């Protein structure tokens, strides 16, 4: 029984770590997306000027 609890506790820790990584990766994605949008907007502006 205690082995099962240890496995469940380990799985919970792994799940928490993966959730943190997912959250961080989403933040990075949105930051990169914003800068890409600004970059392509600037390129379009400069091309049409």
N, CA, C, O and CB atoms as a CASP TS submission, in Angstrom:
PFRMAT TS
TARGET T0000
AUTHOR 0000-0000-0000
METHOD Language model
MODEL 1
PARENT N/A
ATOM      1  N   UNK     1       0.825  -1.203   0.000  1.00  0.00           N
ATOM      2  CA  UNK     1       0.000   0.000   0.000  1.00  0.00           C
ATOM      3  C   UNK     1       0.861   1.256   0.000  1.00  0.00           C
ATOM      4  O   UNK     1       0.538   2.235  -0.673  1.00  0.00           O
ATOM      5  CB  UNK     1      -0.934   0.004   1.208  1.00  0.00           C
ATOM      6  N   UNK     2       1.952   1.230   0.751  1.00  0.00           N
ATOM      7  CA  UNK     2       2.779   2.429   0.813  1.00  0.00           C
ATOM      8  C   UNK     2       3.504   2.671  -0.511  1.00  0.00           C
ATOM      9  O   UNK     2       3.799   3.811  -0.866  1.00  0.00           O
ATOM     10  CB  UNK     2       3.791   2.316   1.956  1.00  0.00           C
ATOM     11  N   UNK     3       3.793   1.561  -1.253  1.00  0.00           N
ATOM     12  CA  UNK     3       4.410   1.734  -2.579  1.00  0.00           C
ATOM     13  C   UNK     3       3.472   2.498  -3.508  1.00  0.00           C
ATOM     14  O   UNK     3       3.902   3.365  -4.269  1.00  0.00           O
ATOM     15  CB  UNK     3       4.771   0.359  -3.199  1.00  0.00           C
ATOM     16  N   UNK     4       2.178   2.163  -3.434  1.00  0.00           N
ATOM     17  CA  UNK     4       1.193   2.838  -4.273  1.00  0.00           C
ATOM     18  C   UNK     4       1.127   4.323  -3.932  1.00  0.00           C
ATOM     19  O   UNK     4       1.035   5.167  -4.823  1.00  0.00           O
ATOM     20  CB  UNK     4      -0.191   2.190  -4.107  1.00  0.00           C
ATOM     21  N   UNK     5       1.173   4.637  -2.641  1.00  0.00           N
ATOM     22  CA  UNK     5       1.135   6.038  -2.229  1.00  0.00           C
ATOM     23  C   UNK     5       2.390   6.775  -2.693  1.00  0.00           C
ATOM     24  O   UNK     5       2.314   7.933  -3.106  1.00  0.00           O
ATOM     25  CB  UNK     5       0.990   6.145  -0.703  1.00  0.00           C
ATOM     26  N   UNK     6       3.544   6.106  -2.627  1.00  0.00           N
ATOM     27  CA  UNK     6       4.782   6.737  -3.087  1.00  0.00           C
ATOM     28  C   UNK     6       4.723   7.011  -4.582  1.00  0.00           C
ATOM     29  O   UNK     6       5.157   8.062  -5.053  1.00  0.00           O
ATOM     30  CB  UNK     6       5.992   5.852  -2.759  1.00  0.00           C
ATOM     31  N   UNK     7       4.173   6.034  -5.332  1.00  0.00           N
ATOM     32  CA  UNK     7       4.048   6.225  -6.778  1.00  0.00           C
ATOM     33  C   UNK     7       3.086   7.374  -7.099  1.00  0.00           C
ATOM     34  O   UNK     7       3.338   8.183  -7.992  1.00  0.00           O
ATOM     35  CB  UNK     7       3.565   4.925  -7.449  1.00  0.00           C
ATOM     36  N   UNK     8       1.994   7.426  -6.361  1.00  0.00           N
ATOM     37  CA  UNK     8       1.033   8.505  -6.598  1.00  0.00           C
ATOM     38  C   UNK     8       1.641   9.859  -6.245  1.00  0.00           C
ATOM     39  O   UNK     8       1.410  10.848  -6.940  1.00  0.00           O
ATOM     40  CB  UNK     8      -0.251   8.273  -5.783  1.00  0.00           C
ATOM     41  N   UNK     9       2.411   9.900  -5.175  1.00  0.00           N
ATOM     42  CA  UNK     9       3.072  11.149  -4.783  1.00  0.00           C
ATOM     43  C   UNK     9       4.099  11.564  -5.835  1.00  0.00           C
ATOM     44  O   UNK     9       4.204  12.742  -6.180  1.00  0.00           O
ATOM     45  CB  UNK     9       3.753  10.994  -3.405  1.00  0.00           C
ATOM     46  N   UNK    10       4.855  10.585  -6.344  1.00  0.00           N
ATOM     47  CA  UNK    10       5.840  10.880  -7.389  1.00  0.00           C
ATOM     48  C   UNK    10       5.161  11.378  -8.658  1.00  0.00           C
ATOM     49  O   UNK    10       5.618  12.336  -9.280  1.00  0.00           O
ATOM     50  CB  UNK    10       6.682   9.637  -7.698  1.00  0.00           C
ATOM     51  N   UNK    11       4.060  10.718  -9.041  1.00  0.00           N
ATOM     52  CA  UNK    11       3.316  11.156 -10.220  1.00  0.00           C
ATOM     53  C   UNK    11       2.759  12.564 -10.034  1.00  0.00           C
ATOM     54  O   UNK    11       2.734  13.352 -10.979  1.00  0.00           O
ATOM     55  CB  UNK    11       2.180  10.180 -10.522  1.00  0.00           C
ATOM     56  N   UNK    12       2.317  12.877  -8.835  1.00  0.00           N
ATOM     57  CA  UNK    12       1.802  14.216  -8.558  1.00  0.00           C
ATOM     58  C   UNK    12       2.905  15.265  -8.690  1.00  0.00           C
ATOM     59  O   UNK    12       2.676  16.347  -9.229  1.00  0.00           O
ATOM     60  CB  UNK    12       1.185  14.271  -7.153  1.00  0.00           C
ATOM     61  N   UNK    13       4.107  14.941  -8.195  1.00  0.00           N
ATOM     62  CA  UNK    13       5.241  15.872  -8.334  1.00  0.00           C
ATOM     63  C   UNK    13       5.603  16.068  -9.799  1.00  0.00           C
ATOM     64  O   UNK    13       5.866  17.189 -10.236  1.00  0.00           O
ATOM     65  CB  UNK    13       6.468  15.356  -7.553  1.00  0.00           C
ATOM     66  N   UNK    14       5.616  14.971 -10.558  1.00  0.00           N
ATOM     67  CA  UNK    14       5.925  15.059 -11.991  1.00  0.00           C
ATOM     68  C   UNK    14       4.865  15.894 -12.705  1.00  0.00           C
ATOM     69  O   UNK    14       5.189  16.731 -13.547  1.00  0.00           O
ATOM     70  CB  UNK    14       6.013  13.645 -12.624  1.00  0.00           C
ATOM     71  N   UNK    15       3.598  15.660 -12.365  1.00  0.00           N
ATOM     72  CA  UNK    15       2.512  16.435 -12.978  1.00  0.00           C
ATOM     73  C   UNK    15       2.657  17.921 -12.674  1.00  0.00           C
ATOM     74  O   UNK    15       2.442  18.757 -13.551  1.00  0.00           O
ATOM     75  CB  UNK    15       1.149  15.931 -12.486  1.00  0.00           C
ATOM     76  N   UNK    16       3.019  18.254 -11.440  1.00  0.00           N
ATOM     77  CA  UNK    16       3.193  19.655 -11.057  1.00  0.00           C
ATOM     78  C   UNK    16       4.341  20.291 -11.843  1.00  0.00           C
ATOM     79  O   UNK    16       4.223  21.418 -12.325  1.00  0.00           O
ATOM     80  CB  UNK    16       3.455  19.772  -9.542  1.00  0.00           C
ATOM     81  N   UNK    17       5.449  19.562 -11.968  1.00  0.00           N
ATOM     82  CA  UNK    17       6.604  20.086 -12.708  1.00  0.00           C
ATOM     83  C   UNK    17       6.255  20.291 -14.181  1.00  0.00           C
ATOM     84  O   UNK    17       6.626  21.307 -14.769  1.00  0.00           O
ATOM     85  CB  UNK    17       7.811  19.132 -12.577  1.00  0.00           C
ATOM     86  N   UNK    18       5.545  19.334 -14.780  1.00  0.00           N
ATOM     87  CA  UNK    18       5.135  19.483 -16.178  1.00  0.00           C
ATOM     88  C   UNK    18       4.158  20.637 -16.353  1.00  0.00           C
ATOM     89  O   UNK    18       4.194  21.331 -17.369  1.00  0.00           O
ATOM     90  CB  UNK    18       4.506  18.188 -16.688  1.00  0.00           C
ATOM     91  N   UNK    19       3.296  20.845 -15.386  1.00  0.00           N
ATOM     92  CA  UNK    19       2.373  21.987 -15.456  1.00  0.00           C
ATOM     93  C   UNK    19       3.138  23.309 -15.403  1.00  0.00           C
ATOM     94  O   UNK    19       2.800  24.259 -16.109  1.00  0.00           O
ATOM     95  CB  UNK    19       1.345  21.924 -14.305  1.00  0.00           C
ATOM     96  N   UNK    20       4.179  23.362 -14.554  1.00  0.00           N
ATOM     97  CA  UNK    20       5.005  24.573 -14.481  1.00  0.00           C
ATOM     98  C   UNK    20       5.726  24.813 -15.808  1.00  0.00           C
ATOM     99  O   UNK    20       5.788  25.945 -16.287  1.00  0.00           O
ATOM    100  CB  UNK    20       6.031  24.461 -13.328  1.00  0.00           C
ATOM    101  N   UNK    21       6.268  23.750 -16.399  1.00  0.00           N
ATOM    102  CA  UNK    21       6.969  23.874 -17.675  1.00  0.00           C
ATOM    103  C   UNK    21       5.995  24.339 -18.749  1.00  0.00           C
ATOM    104  O   UNK    21       6.327  25.213 -19.551  1.00  0.00           O
ATOM    105  CB  UNK    21       7.625  22.529 -18.080  1.00  0.00           C
ATOM    106  N   UNK    22       4.795  23.764 -18.772  1.00  0.00           N
ATOM    107  CA  UNK    22       3.787  24.156 -19.755  1.00  0.00           C
ATOM    108  C   UNK    22       3.432  25.629 -19.610  1.00  0.00           C
ATOM    109  O   UNK    22       3.318  26.346 -20.603  1.00  0.00           O
ATOM    110  CB  UNK    22       2.530  23.294 -19.609  1.00  0.00           C
ATOM    111  N   UNK    23       3.258  26.074 -18.381  1.00  0.00           N
ATOM    112  CA  UNK    23       2.933  27.473 -18.135  1.00  0.00           C
ATOM    113  C   UNK    23       4.044  28.391 -18.629  1.00  0.00           C
ATOM    114  O   UNK    23       3.780  29.410 -19.267  1.00  0.00           O
ATOM    115  CB  UNK    23       2.682  27.705 -16.647  1.00  0.00           C
ATOM    116  N   UNK    24       5.285  28.025 -18.330  1.00  0.00           N
ATOM    117  CA  UNK    24       6.417  28.837 -18.768  1.00  0.00           C
ATOM    118  C   UNK    24       6.542  28.858 -20.284  1.00  0.00           C
ATOM    119  O   UNK    24       6.833  29.901 -20.869  1.00  0.00           O
ATOM    120  CB  UNK    24       7.706  28.319 -18.151  1.00  0.00           C
ATOM    121  N   UNK    25       6.322  27.706 -20.927  1.00  0.00           N
ATOM    122  CA  UNK    25       6.428  27.652 -22.379  1.00  0.00           C
ATOM    123  C   UNK    25       5.338  28.491 -23.047  1.00  0.00           C
ATOM    124  O   UNK    25       5.580  29.102 -24.087  1.00  0.00           O
ATOM    125  CB  UNK    25       6.346  26.204 -22.859  1.00  0.00           C
ATOM    126  N   UNK    26       4.151  28.525 -22.463  1.00  0.00           N
ATOM    127  CA  UNK    26       3.092  29.369 -23.017  1.00  0.00           C
ATOM    128  C   UNK    26       3.448  30.850 -22.897  1.00  0.00           C
ATOM    129  O   UNK    26       3.171  31.635 -23.804  1.00  0.00           O
ATOM    130  CB  UNK    26       1.761  29.089 -22.308  1.00  0.00           C
ATOM    131  N   UNK    27       4.063  31.228 -21.775  1.00  0.00           N
ATOM    132  CA  UNK    27       4.498  32.617 -21.607  1.00  0.00           C
ATOM    133  C   UNK    27       5.554  32.972 -22.649  1.00  0.00           C
ATOM    134  O   UNK    27       5.501  34.045 -23.251  1.00  0.00           O
ATOM    135  CB  UNK    27       5.054  32.846 -20.182  1.00  0.00           C
ATOM    136  N   UNK    28       6.510  32.074 -22.863  1.00  0.00           N
ATOM    137  CA  UNK    28       7.554  32.309 -23.871  1.00  0.00           C
ATOM    138  C   UNK    28       6.925  32.419 -25.257  1.00  0.00           C
ATOM    139  O   UNK    28       7.290  33.299 -26.037  1.00  0.00           O
ATOM    140  CB  UNK    28       8.611  31.170 -23.848  1.00  0.00           C
ATOM    141  N   UNK    29       5.982  31.529 -25.566  1.00  0.00           N
ATOM    142  CA  UNK    29       5.314  31.571 -26.866  1.00  0.00           C
ATOM    143  C   UNK    29       4.650  32.919 -27.099  1.00  0.00           C
ATOM    144  O   UNK    29       4.796  33.498 -28.176  1.00  0.00           O
ATOM    145  CB  UNK    29       4.277  30.453 -26.968  1.00  0.00           C
ATOM    146  N   UNK    30       3.916  33.435 -26.102  1.00  0.00           N
ATOM    147  CA  UNK    30       3.213  34.697 -26.287  1.00  0.00           C
ATOM    148  C   UNK    30       4.180  35.869 -26.418  1.00  0.00           C
ATOM    149  O   UNK    30       3.922  36.799 -27.182  1.00  0.00           O
ATOM    150  CB  UNK    30       2.260  34.938 -25.131  1.00  0.00           C
ATOM    151  N   UNK    31       5.280  35.836 -25.688  1.00  0.00           N
ATOM    152  CA  UNK    31       6.282  36.897 -25.815  1.00  0.00           C
ATOM    153  C   UNK    31       6.887  36.886 -27.217  1.00  0.00           C
ATOM    154  O   UNK    31       7.028  37.936 -27.844  1.00  0.00           O
ATOM    155  CB  UNK    31       7.393  36.732 -24.750  1.00  0.00           C
ATOM    156  N   UNK    32       7.240  35.706 -27.702  1.00  0.00           N
ATOM    157  CA  UNK    32       7.807  35.596 -29.050  1.00  0.00           C
ATOM    158  C   UNK    32       6.774  36.011 -30.086  1.00  0.00           C
ATOM    159  O   UNK    32       7.118  36.681 -31.059  1.00  0.00           O
ATOM    160  CB  UNK    32       8.296  34.154 -29.327  1.00  0.00           C
ATOM    161  N   UNK    33       5.524  35.629 -29.900  1.00  0.00           N
ATOM    162  CA  UNK    33       4.468  35.992 -30.852  1.00  0.00           C
ATOM    163  C   UNK    33       4.286  37.505 -30.913  1.00  0.00           C
ATOM    164  O   UNK    33       4.097  38.063 -31.994  1.00  0.00           O
ATOM    165  CB  UNK    33       3.141  35.318 -30.466  1.00  0.00           C
ATOM    166  N   UNK    34       4.342  38.167 -29.769  1.00  0.00           N
ATOM    167  CA  UNK    34       4.191  39.624 -29.750  1.00  0.00           C
ATOM    168  C   UNK    34       5.341  40.293 -30.506  1.00  0.00           C
ATOM    169  O   UNK    34       5.115  41.196 -31.311  1.00  0.00           O
ATOM    170  CB  UNK    34       4.133  40.143 -28.295  1.00  0.00           C
ATOM    171  N   UNK    35       6.579  39.845 -30.245  1.00  0.00           N
ATOM    172  CA  UNK    35       7.710  40.451 -30.938  1.00  0.00           C
ATOM    173  C   UNK    35       7.684  40.138 -32.428  1.00  0.00           C
ATOM    174  O   UNK    35       8.070  40.986 -33.233  1.00  0.00           O
ATOM    175  CB  UNK    35       9.019  39.973 -30.329  1.00  0.00           C
ATOM    176  N   UNK    36       7.241  38.949 -32.818  1.00  0.00           N
ATOM    177  CA  UNK    36       7.128  38.614 -34.235  1.00  0.00           C
ATOM    178  C   UNK    36       6.089  39.510 -34.905  1.00  0.00           C
ATOM    179  O   UNK    36       6.304  39.999 -36.014  1.00  0.00           O
ATOM    180  CB  UNK    36       6.755  37.124 -34.416  1.00  0.00           C
ATOM    181  N   UNK    37       4.973  39.721 -34.233  1.00  0.00           N
ATOM    182  CA  UNK    37       3.936  40.603 -34.766  1.00  0.00           C
ATOM    183  C   UNK    37       4.475  42.018 -34.954  1.00  0.00           C
ATOM    184  O   UNK    37       4.242  42.644 -35.988  1.00  0.00           O
ATOM    185  CB  UNK    37       2.713  40.619 -33.834  1.00  0.00           C
ATOM    186  N   UNK    38       5.197  42.520 -33.949  1.00  0.00           N
ATOM    187  CA  UNK    38       5.783  43.858 -34.065  1.00  0.00           C
ATOM    188  C   UNK    38       6.812  43.923 -35.187  1.00  0.00           C
ATOM    189  O   UNK    38       6.859  44.901 -35.934  1.00  0.00           O
ATOM    190  CB  UNK    38       6.429  44.269 -32.744  1.00  0.00           C
ATOM    191  N   UNK    39       7.635  42.885 -35.308  1.00  0.00           N
ATOM    192  CA  UNK    39       8.662  42.855 -36.351  1.00  0.00           C
ATOM    193  C   UNK    39       8.035  42.877 -37.742  1.00  0.00           C
ATOM    194  O   UNK    39       8.430  43.678 -38.589  1.00  0.00           O
ATOM    195  CB  UNK    39       9.548  41.612 -36.193  1.00  0.00           C
ATOM    196  N   UNK    40       7.053  41.993 -37.983  1.00  0.00           N
ATOM    197  CA  UNK    40       6.437  41.954 -39.308  1.00  0.00           C
ATOM    198  C   UNK    40       5.614  43.208 -39.571  1.00  0.00           C
ATOM    199  O   UNK    40       5.516  43.651 -40.715  1.00  0.00           O
ATOM    200  CB  UNK    40       5.558  40.714 -39.449  1.00  0.00           C
ATOM    201  N   UNK    41       5.027  43.782 -38.540  1.00  0.00           N
ATOM    202  CA  UNK    41       4.326  45.053 -38.712  1.00  0.00           C
ATOM    203  C   UNK    41       5.281  46.155 -39.116  1.00  0.00           C
ATOM    204  O   UNK    41       4.962  46.967 -39.985  1.00  0.00           O
ATOM    205  CB  UNK    41       3.600  45.441 -37.433  1.00  0.00           C
ATOM    206  N   UNK    42       6.456  46.193 -38.492  1.00  0.00           N
ATOM    207  CA  UNK    42       7.465  47.182 -38.856  1.00  0.00           C
ATOM    208  C   UNK    42       7.967  46.963 -40.277  1.00  0.00           C
ATOM    209  O   UNK    42       8.168  47.922 -41.022  1.00  0.00           O
ATOM    210  CB  UNK    42       8.631  47.133 -37.877  1.00  0.00           C
ATOM    211  N   UNK    43       8.173  45.689 -40.658  1.00  0.00           N
ATOM    212  CA  UNK    43       8.642  45.394 -42.023  1.00  0.00           C
ATOM    213  C   UNK    43       7.602  45.845 -43.055  1.00  0.00           C
ATOM    214  O   UNK    43       7.953  46.432 -44.078  1.00  0.00           O
ATOM    215  CB  UNK    43       8.934  43.873 -42.184  1.00  0.00           C
ATOM    216  N   UNK    44       6.330  45.568 -42.782  1.00  0.00           N
ATOM    217  CA  UNK    44       5.284  45.993 -43.713  1.00  0.00           C
ATOM    218  C   UNK    44       5.215  47.525 -43.781  1.00  0.00           C
ATOM    219  O   UNK    44       5.034  48.092 -44.859  1.00  0.00           O
ATOM    220  CB  UNK    44       3.912  45.410 -43.288  1.00  0.00           C
ATOM    221  N   UNK    45       5.354  48.173 -42.662  1.00  0.00           N
ATOM    222  CA  UNK    45       5.336  49.635 -42.633  1.00  0.00           C
ATOM    223  C   UNK    45       6.495  50.198 -43.457  1.00  0.00           C
ATOM    224  O   UNK    45       6.311  51.123 -44.248  1.00  0.00           O
ATOM    225  CB  UNK    45       5.410  50.151 -41.176  1.00  0.00           C
ATOM    226  N   UNK    46       7.690  49.633 -43.265  1.00  0.00           N
ATOM    227  CA  UNK    46       8.860  50.151 -43.983  1.00  0.00           C
ATOM    228  C   UNK    46       8.789  49.845 -45.477  1.00  0.00           C
ATOM    229  O   UNK    46       9.271  50.627 -46.296  1.00  0.00           O
ATOM    230  CB  UNK    46      10.142  49.561 -43.396  1.00  0.00           C
ATOM    231  N   UNK    47       8.191  48.715 -45.829  1.00  0.00           N
ATOM    232  CA  UNK    47       8.070  48.376 -47.259  1.00  0.00           C
ATOM    233  C   UNK    47       7.091  49.307 -47.971  1.00  0.00           C
ATOM    234  O   UNK    47       7.277  49.601 -49.152  1.00  0.00           O
ATOM    235  CB  UNK    47       7.615  46.915 -47.428  1.00  0.00           C
ATOM    236  N   UNK    48       6.065  49.771 -47.286  1.00  0.00           N
ATOM    237  CA  UNK    48       5.045  50.611 -47.898  1.00  0.00           C
ATOM    238  C   UNK    48       5.364  52.097 -47.782  1.00  0.00           C
ATOM    239  O   UNK    48       4.620  52.935 -48.291  1.00  0.00           O
ATOM    240  CB  UNK    48       3.707  50.329 -47.271  1.00  0.00           C
ATOM    241  N   UNK    49       6.444  52.418 -47.127  1.00  0.00           N
ATOM    242  CA  UNK    49       6.769  53.834 -46.936  1.00  0.00           C
ATOM    243  C   UNK    49       7.409  54.422 -48.177  1.00  0.00           C
ATOM    244  O   UNK    49       7.748  55.605 -48.195  1.00  0.00           O
ATOM    245  CB  UNK    49       7.696  54.015 -45.740  1.00  0.00           C
TER
END
